[in-house]
């Protein structure tokens, strides 16, 4: 086999595909890419058995067809340091000796491949009852970006260790929760036209976030066990989490009558400074909210540290003192992209509802955070 390919185009594909490979694999062959040449298309595949990602790259001057495995780290590191230039691969079909050359032989690299048939490529065919739909990539990326931080890590609640895709005919609702915080993000940029649901594990969600293009259509098929995500250049098959996701609408507070509006960056910056002086075990910050300002306080009695800072706000109640986990509040304010955040409260023992000051044209974002006990400010 022989073919010529642009180094940076191939590097972009191998770098993306390599994100599926685990740092430690039970089978050494999974440290490799499966490379297949058919016509003028080169397909690079990586798998950890549960997830399989393939990228298609156009090549030139292709001779022959076949498949072989090559060490993923070595190939990716080589391409990373290559100049943006056409490179030539020559593979001996019998010995699988691989030679990579560029600039008319000024650079020459030799290594050995592995028989492609040894690669345990999982079956990615979907069941006959699979539900398929096509939406813009940005709709899926927005859902993952807004919810991934809230995914649970408790192995006793495996169904919460992923993002819930609640797919309806008119749009998609993305949900994540770890029981302390919950994010619900609705997006109706495009109508899937079907009704189904699934729980996407954390790793596949991260892979999709990294490899999906910013624009263009993506076709998604779901059969209850697996999901198949396809664009013009990539195919990604992943296992889904089993179990029934909690009824997220039931935990949304129906009556939080008091509203605080605060500048996103001002409050986030103050929170970052103040939290440095708090108890690193509890990570609690206390908020005293008045009609014109919110005072942020953190204390660590064990080390005699204390920090207080005030930020202007608008609040339609005389005063309220409430406590939250500082890291959780920082995650929420870092995710919300509007200039101001609206916080809806009821009393210090009930969850707070965090929303952007302006919802997107086709989206609705809501975040819920459980408070922490506060005895005094």
PyMOL commands that set and color helices and strands:
alter all, ss='L'
color gray80, all
select helices_A, chain A and resi 7-20+28-31+72-80+116-118+137-150+155-160+202-211+248-251+264-275+326-335
alter helices_A, ss='H'
color red, helices_A
select strands_A, chain A and resi 2-6+32-38+41-47+51-58+60-63+66-71+86-91+97-102+107-112+114-115+131-136+162-168+171-177+181-187+196-201+217-222+226-230+234-239+258-263+284-290+293-300+305-315+319-325+340-345+352-356+363-369
alter strands_A, ss='S'
color yellow, strands_A
deselect
rebuild
show_as cartoon
